[in-house]
Amino acid sequence: MASTPAARARIVIFSGPRATIQNSPALRTSQSVRRDRGLAGADTGLPESLRAQQLAAPVTVYVSAFSAHPLEKDAAELYGPVDGWLDPETGAFSTEESTGATPVYRVTLDPADGPFPLPYAATQANGQPWDGPFDDAGTARQLFYPDASRIVREIDHFGLDGYGANNLMSDLADFDFVRAAPSGGYTKGQPAAERTDTPTPAGHRGEPGDLAPETLGEHFFPYMPMRQEPALPTLAALTNIVFDTLAAGDYDGAIWLEGSPTTEETVYWFNLLIPTTKPLIGNCSQYGHGVFGNDGDHNLVQSATYIASKVWADAEGHDRVGAVMIQNGQVFTSREVQKADARPGGYIAYGGHGGIVGNTVEEPVLSFVPVARHTHTSALSLDQLPTAVTGIHGSPVPTRDENGHLLADALPKVTIARYVNYGQDDFSDSADSEVEILARIQKNLRDHPLSGIVAEGSAPYGGVYESMRAALLQGVFRGMPVVAVGRGGGGYAFGQSTLGGLLIRGSNLSAPKARILLMASLLKFGALPVPADPDAPTPAELDAIRQKVAEYQAVFDTH
């Protein structure tokens, strides 16, 4: 009896901000077009530059036999007959061999089989050739793809495995594409008939419709030619889109694309808030799509392979690893991964105690499974958050709307204060010299009812100098939880850094990851209780703060 073939995996690829993995090289007008039109920069000595493009109609081409490899002709006896010959003078094709004629294969290229590598023929509106992506007026073309659909097609067409086979993505899975906070945008909008993604104009998943014009820095976030950083409202919007997309259980896994310096933070945020039972993988790239040495395409293929392999599944088919990053054949837990260098393979496991749980060099393999709670086991998942928590002034702060979506105004403001040696102005131990921390506390009191601070202290235990400690306690006594972590990534922040239970110990988390966990925890627990006189808390008030800190600590110990 024949076995039933396994169902194909279905994967959704989310587009995030400043994603080099979705960046393309500048489209430069080809040499052949420059020569034909007498344009600047024509040089007969330069090789033609080919870019992936679509044919408008079928075309027949004649390919010289034995031209794909320098040693094909050396083994000519192994090959079948050619399709015919071309006369070198007239270019006429014949099925009859003649002296001096070139043996050829006749191939018909169909637009449906594209894209194909072709000379780039476009010029600027002023008739000049395109030479690069930038100009002084900021009107240069965008370099980033609006979603990953074109990248998947090009990987399928041009990417090859070690045995010469292509179709590396679509052999593994079927793909949908969602623009959660993309790097490239439609500044003039987009008709529904052209759309490949599924979010509605309101930003949540639904039936596709016409897309309104998108604004740089509000709806899409490149880093070149003009860098635009997302803000806290962007984090709320993309969280809701990812949550809604995965809530229906339609997918066997998801891939998140973002810029290489920050993917690790967003994916850890998802690890805490998105209760999916399927893999959620972060991918990025040190080089743009199509650039020599590009590593992003390889990471995408390996992520799809990981999802399709089900090596991540427990006995119930649920993900036992949590959100990960897959970079250059290594599987990193989102909690521990950190970018250390701007090169392929430039990722490390931060914390000194693991973080690389497997590899995808050949077949995906897991060597370890993390014990930290994640995704569907997280205590901070979006569907478990309260609809309101108490802010630093004692008033309720709504966190989710009637649809369960995260409210942008609720996103906590968490900043990082860093210890340095010889950091005190003098020996007074007064908080007055810590103007940066004190100014942030005042700003939080004015504008951010949910807020906190991460104190990156000395290695490994997270200690800080006296005046910094005094300033941090002013934040604690005004409702702002403070997390102590050590710099260097090799040890744990222990009890001596927590000032008798008034600060949260951040174990081996990096400061940026501790910030992410504190933001999520603030949405769960709200502000610390504030003493009647923050400058002179009573013993009972200190105990109340410690009890609240203990709730935070339980999450930091397990997530």
C-alpha positions in Angstrom: 0.0 0.0 0.0 1.5 3.4 -1.0 2.1 5.8 1.7 0.2 9.1 1.8 2.5 12.0 0.9 2.9 14.6 3.7 0.9 17.8 3.3 2.9 20.7 2.0 3.8 23.3 4.6 2.1 26.7 4.5 4.3 29.6 5.6 3.6 33.3 6.1 6.5 35.7 5.6 6.1 39.1 7.4 8.0 42.2 6.2 9.4 44.3 8.9 11.4 47.6 9.0 14.9 48.4 7.6 15.4 44.9 6.3 18.6 44.4 4.3 17.2 40.9 3.5 14.6 42.7 1.3 17.0 45.3 -0.1 18.1 45.2 -3.7 21.1 46.7 -5.5 20.5 49.9 -7.5 19.1 49.3 -11.0 21.7 50.8 -13.4 21.1 51.3 -17.1 22.8 48.5 -18.9 25.9 48.9 -21.2 24.1 47.6 -24.2 21.4 50.3 -23.9 24.0 53.0 -23.3 25.8 52.0 -26.4 22.7 51.7 -28.5 21.3 55.1 -27.4 24.6 57.0 -27.1 24.2 57.6 -23.4 26.9 58.6 -20.9 29.0 55.9 -19.4 29.0 53.6 -22.4 32.1 51.4 -22.4 32.6 48.5 -24.8 35.1 47.0 -22.3 32.6 46.5 -19.5 30.6 43.3 -19.2 26.8 43.6 -19.4 25.0 43.8 -16.1 21.8 41.6 -16.0 18.8 42.1 -13.7 15.8 39.9 -13.1 12.9 41.2 -15.2 9.7 40.0 -16.8 9.3 39.4 -20.5 6.3 41.0 -22.2 5.8 38.3 -24.7 7.3 34.8 -25.6 10.6 34.9 -27.4 12.7 32.3 -29.1 16.4 32.4 -28.3 19.3 30.3 -29.6 21.8 29.1 -27.1 25.3 28.0 -28.2 25.8 24.4 -27.4 28.5 23.5 -24.8 28.5 27.1 -23.4 27.3 26.4 -19.9 30.6 25.0 -18.6 34.1 25.2 -19.9 34.4 21.4 -20.0 31.1 20.5 -21.6 32.6 20.1 -25.1 35.3 17.8 -23.6 32.5 15.3 -22.9 30.5 15.9 -26.0 30.0 12.2 -26.6 27.7 12.2 -23.5 25.3 14.7 -25.0 22.3 14.3 -27.3 21.9 16.1 -30.6 21.5 19.8 -30.8 18.4 21.5 -32.2 20.1 23.0 -35.2 22.8 25.4 -36.4 23.0 29.1 -37.0 24.8 30.6 -39.9 27.5 32.9 -38.5 27.0 35.5 -41.2 23.3 35.6 -41.8 22.1 34.3 -38.4 19.7 32.0 -40.2 18.7 28.8 -38.3 18.8 25.4 -40.0 18.3 21.8 -38.9 21.0 20.9 -41.4 24.6 21.1 -40.3 26.9 23.2 -42.5 30.5 24.2 -42.5 31.3 26.9 -39.9 27.7 27.0 -38.5 27.3 27.3 -34.7 25.5 24.3 -33.0 22.6 25.7 -30.9 19.7 24.7 -28.7 16.4 26.5 -29.6 14.5 27.6 -26.5 11.2 29.5 -26.2 11.1 31.8 -23.1 7.6 32.2 -21.8 6.8 35.3 -19.6 5.0 33.0 -17.1 8.4 31.2 -16.5 10.1 34.5 -15.5 11.7 36.6 -14.2 14.8 36.3 -16.4 18.2 37.9 -16.2 18.0 40.7 -18.8 19.8 44.0 -19.6 18.2 46.9 -17.7 16.9 49.3 -20.3 15.2 52.1 -18.2 16.5 55.6 -18.1 15.7 58.7 -16.0 12.9 61.0 -17.0 15.5 63.5 -18.2 16.9 60.9 -20.6 20.0 60.2 -18.6 21.0 56.7 -17.6 20.4 55.5 -14.1 23.8 55.2 -12.3 22.8 54.8 -8.7 20.0 55.1 -6.1 20.7 58.5 -4.7 20.2 62.1 -5.6 20.5 65.4 -3.7 16.8 66.1 -3.7 15.8 62.9 -1.9 13.7 61.7 -4.9 15.7 58.6 -5.6 14.0 55.3 -6.2 13.3 53.0 -3.3 15.7 50.0 -3.0 13.5 47.8 -0.7 11.0 45.3 -2.0 7.5 46.0 -0.6 7.1 42.3 0.5 9.0 39.0 0.0 7.0 37.6 -2.9 9.5 38.7 -5.6 12.4 37.4 -3.5 10.9 34.0 -3.1 10.3 33.9 -6.9 13.9 34.9 -7.6 15.3 32.3 -5.2 13.2 29.6 -6.9 14.4 30.7 -10.3 18.1 31.5 -9.7 19.0 29.7 -6.4 20.6 26.3 -6.8 21.4 23.6 -4.3 24.5 21.5 -4.3 23.1 19.2 -7.0 22.0 21.9 -9.4 18.3 21.9 -8.5 16.3 25.1 -8.2 12.8 25.8 -6.8 14.3 25.8 -3.3 11.5 27.6 -1.6 8.4 26.3 -3.4 9.5 22.7 -3.2 9.2 23.1 0.6 6.0 25.1 1.1 3.3 27.5 -0.1 3.8 31.1 0.9 1.7 34.1 1.9 3.1 37.5 2.4 2.1 40.1 4.9 3.4 43.7 5.2 3.4 44.3 8.9 5.8 47.3 9.0 7.6 47.0 5.7 10.8 48.5 4.5 9.4 49.6 1.1 6.1 51.3 0.5 3.6 52.3 -2.2 3.7 56.1 -2.1 1.0 56.3 -4.7 -1.1 53.4 -3.3 -1.8 50.1 -5.0 -4.8 48.6 -6.7 -6.3 45.5 -5.1 -5.7 43.5 -8.3 -1.9 44.0 -7.9 -1.6 43.2 -4.2 0.2 40.1 -3.0 -0.3 40.8 0.8 -3.5 40.5 2.8 -3.8 43.2 5.5 -6.7 45.7 5.0 -6.0 49.4 4.9 -6.7 49.5 8.6 -3.7 47.4 9.2 -5.3 44.1 10.3 -5.6 40.9 8.4 -8.7 40.7 6.2 -9.9 40.7 2.6 -7.5 42.7 0.4 -8.6 46.0 -1.0 -7.1 49.0 -2.7 -4.1 50.3 -0.7 -4.0 54.0 0.1 -0.8 55.9 -0.5 1.8 55.1 2.1 4.0 57.6 3.9 7.7 57.2 4.4 8.4 56.9 8.2 4.8 56.2 9.1 3.8 53.2 7.0 7.2 51.9 5.7 10.7 52.2 7.1 13.9 52.0 4.9 17.4 52.8 6.0 18.5 54.2 2.6 18.4 56.5 0.8 16.6 58.1 3.8 16.7 56.2 7.1 13.4 56.1 9.0 13.0 54.4 12.4 9.8 52.9 13.6 8.3 54.2 16.9 6.3 52.6 19.7 3.0 52.8 17.8 4.6 50.8 15.0 5.4 48.0 17.5 1.8 47.9 18.6 0.5 47.8 15.0 2.9 45.0 13.9 2.2 43.0 17.0 -1.5 43.1 16.3 -1.0 42.1 12.6 1.2 39.1 13.6 -1.2 38.1 16.3 -4.2 38.2 14.1 -2.5 36.4 11.2 -1.3 33.5 13.3 -4.4 33.3 15.6 -6.5 31.3 13.0 -3.9 28.5 12.9 -3.7 28.5 9.1 0.1 28.3 9.0 2.7 25.8 9.8 5.2 28.5 10.6 6.1 32.2 10.1 9.2 34.1 9.1 9.8 37.7 10.2 12.2 39.9 8.1 13.9 42.9 9.7 17.2 44.8 9.7 20.1 42.8 11.1 20.8 45.0 14.2 17.3 44.8 15.6 15.6 41.5 14.4 16.7 39.9 17.7 14.6 42.3 19.8 11.4 42.1 17.7 11.5 38.3 17.6 12.0 38.1 21.4 9.0 40.4 21.7 7.0 37.9 19.6 8.4 35.1 21.8 6.7 36.8 24.8 3.5 38.1 23.2 2.5 35.8 20.3 0.9 32.5 21.6 1.5 30.5 18.4 2.1 26.8 18.7 4.1 26.9 15.4 7.7 28.1 14.7 8.2 31.8 14.4 11.6 32.6 12.9 13.6 35.8 12.5 15.7 36.2 9.4 18.0 39.0 8.2 21.0 39.5 6.0 24.3 41.4 6.0 24.1 41.9 2.2 21.1 42.9 0.1 19.1 40.5 -2.1 21.0 40.0 -5.4 24.3 41.4 -4.1 27.5 39.3 -4.4 27.8 37.1 -1.3 24.2 37.6 -0.2 23.4 35.5 2.9 19.7 36.4 3.2 18.4 34.1 0.5 20.2 31.2 2.2 18.7 32.1 5.6 15.2 32.1 4.1 15.6 28.7 2.5 17.0 27.3 5.7 14.1 28.7 7.7 11.6 27.2 5.3 13.4 23.9 5.6 13.3 24.1 9.4 9.6 24.7 9.4 8.9 21.9 6.9 11.1 19.5 8.9 9.0 19.6 12.1 12.1 19.0 14.1 10.7 21.7 16.4 7.5 19.8 17.2 6.7 18.0 20.5 4.4 14.9 20.8 1.3 17.1 20.3 2.8 18.9 17.3 3.5 22.1 19.2 6.7 24.1 19.0 9.0 23.2 21.8 11.7 25.8 21.1 9.9 29.1 20.8 10.8 32.0 18.5 14.3 31.6 17.0 16.6 33.3 14.6 18.2 31.1 11.9 21.4 32.7 10.6 24.0 31.0 8.5 23.1 27.5 9.5 22.7 28.1 13.2 19.4 28.1 15.2 19.5 30.7 18.0 16.9 31.1 20.7 15.4 34.6 20.4 16.2 35.2 24.1 19.9 34.8 23.7 20.8 35.8 20.1 22.7 38.9 19.5 24.3 40.5 16.5 28.0 41.0 17.1 29.5 41.8 13.7 28.3 43.1 10.3 29.3 40.0 8.4 27.6 36.7 7.5 27.8 34.5 10.6 28.2 37.6 12.8 25.7 36.4 15.4 26.5 35.1 18.9 24.7 33.6 21.8 24.7 36.2 24.5 24.7 35.2 28.1 27.5 32.7 28.3 25.3 29.7 28.9 24.0 28.4 25.5 21.5 29.9 23.1 22.5 27.9 19.9 20.1 25.0 20.0 20.6 23.4 16.6 21.8 23.8 13.0 20.4 23.6 9.5 23.6 22.9 7.6 22.2 19.7 6.1 19.0 18.4 7.6 17.7 20.6 10.5 18.9 19.2 13.8 18.2 20.3 17.4 20.7 19.5 20.1 19.0 21.3 23.0 15.6 22.6 24.0 15.4 25.8 26.1 13.6 25.8 29.4 12.5 29.5 29.2 8.8 29.9 28.6 7.9 31.1 25.2 5.0 31.8 22.6 2.2 29.4 23.6 3.6 28.8 27.1 4.4 32.5 27.8 2.7 34.2 30.7 2.8 37.5 28.8 1.0 36.5 25.6 -1.3 39.1 24.1 -4.4 37.0 24.8 -3.5 36.8 28.5 -2.8 40.5 29.1 -5.3 42.4 31.2 -7.4 45.1 29.4 -6.0 47.7 31.8 -3.3 48.1 34.4 -2.4 50.7 37.0 -0.1 53.5 35.9 2.5 55.4 37.9 -0.1 58.0 39.0 -2.5 55.4 40.2 -4.9 55.7 37.3 -5.9 52.8 35.1 -4.1 52.5 31.7 -6.1 50.7 29.0 -3.8 48.1 27.3 -6.1 46.3 24.8 -9.2 47.4 22.8 -12.5 45.5 22.5 -11.0 43.2 19.8 -8.1 42.3 22.0 -5.6 44.3 20.1 -2.7 46.1 21.7 -3.3 49.9 22.1 -0.5 52.0 20.8 -0.8 54.5 23.7 -0.3 51.7 26.2 3.2 50.7 25.0 5.6 51.2 27.9 8.6 53.5 27.7 11.7 51.6 28.9 15.1 53.1 28.7 18.6 51.9 29.5 21.1 53.5 31.9 24.7 52.3 31.7 27.3 51.9 34.5 30.8 53.1 33.7 33.9 53.1 35.9 34.8 56.4 37.6 31.2 57.5 36.7 30.5 59.6 39.9 31.1 63.3 39.9 32.3 63.3 43.5 32.1 61.3 46.7 28.7 62.7 47.8 26.7 59.7 46.5 23.9 62.1 45.7 21.5 61.4 42.9 21.7 65.0 41.9 24.6 64.4 39.5 22.7 61.7 37.5 20.9 64.3 35.4 20.2 61.9 32.5 18.3 59.4 34.8 16.5 62.1 36.7 15.4 63.9 33.5 14.1 60.6 32.2 12.1 60.0 35.4 10.5 63.5 35.0 9.7 62.8 31.4 8.1 59.5 32.3 6.1 61.2 35.0 4.7 63.6 32.4 4.2 61.4 29.4 4.5 57.7 30.1 2.2 56.2 32.8 3.8 52.8 32.1 7.6 53.1 32.2 10.7 51.6 33.6 14.5 51.5 33.4 17.1 48.8 32.7 20.3 49.4 34.6 23.3 47.8 32.8 25.7 47.5 35.6 29.2 46.0 36.1 30.1 42.5 34.9 28.9 40.1 35.8 26.5 40.9 38.6 25.0 44.3 37.6 26.3 46.5 40.3 26.2 50.3 39.9 27.9 53.2 41.7 26.3 55.0 44.6 24.9 58.1 42.9 23.4 56.0 40.1 21.8 53.7 42.6 20.3 56.7 44.4 18.9 58.0 41.1 17.4 54.6 40.1 15.7 54.3 43.5 14.0 57.7 42.8 12.4 56.0 39.8 11.4 52.9 41.8 9.7 55.0 44.4 7.8 56.8 41.7 6.3 53.6 40.2 9.0 52.6 37.7 10.4 49.1 37.9 14.2 48.9 37.4 15.9 45.8 36.1 19.6 45.1 36.9 21.7 43.3 34.3 25.5 42.9 33.9 27.4 44.0 30.9 29.6 41.6 29.0 27.1 38.7 28.7 29.0 36.1 30.8 27.2 36.1 34.1 24.0 36.6 36.1 22.7 39.6 37.9 22.2 38.3 41.5 20.7 39.5 44.7 23.4 42.1 45.6 22.5 44.2 42.6 18.8 44.4 43.5 19.0 46.5 46.6 17.2 44.2 48.9 14.5 43.2 46.5 13.6 46.7 45.2 15.1 46.0 41.8 14.5 43.1 39.4 17.5 40.9 38.7 17.8 40.4 35.0 19.7 37.1 35.1 21.9 36.7 32.0 19.8 38.9 29.7 21.4 41.6 27.6 20.2 45.1 28.4 18.1 45.4 25.1 16.5 42.0 25.8 15.8 43.0 29.4 14.1 46.1 28.0 11.8 44.0 25.8 10.9 41.7 28.7 10.2 44.7 31.0 8.0 46.3 28.4 5.9 43.2 28.1 5.8 42.7 31.9 4.6 46.3 32.4 1.6 45.4 30.2 0.9 42.5 32.6 1.6 44.0 36.0 1.5 47.8 35.7 3.4 50.3 37.7 4.9 49.7 41.2 3.0 51.1 44.2 4.0 54.7 44.9 4.7 55.8 48.5 2.8 58.7 49.9 6.2 60.6 50.1 8.4 59.1 47.4 11.5 60.6 49.0 10.7 58.9 52.4 8.9 55.6 51.9 7.8 53.8 55.1 8.8 50.2 55.8 5.3 49.1 54.9 5.5 50.9 51.6 8.9 49.3 50.9 7.4 45.9 51.5 4.5 46.7 49.1 7.1 47.6 46.4 9.0 44.4 47.1 5.9 42.3 46.7 5.2 43.9 43.3 8.8 43.4 42.3 8.5 39.8 43.2 5.7 39.4 40.6 8.0 40.8 38.0 10.9 38.7 39.2 8.9 35.5 38.7 8.5 36.4 35.0 12.2 37.3 34.6 13.2 34.0 36.2 11.1 32.0 33.7 11.2 34.0 30.5 
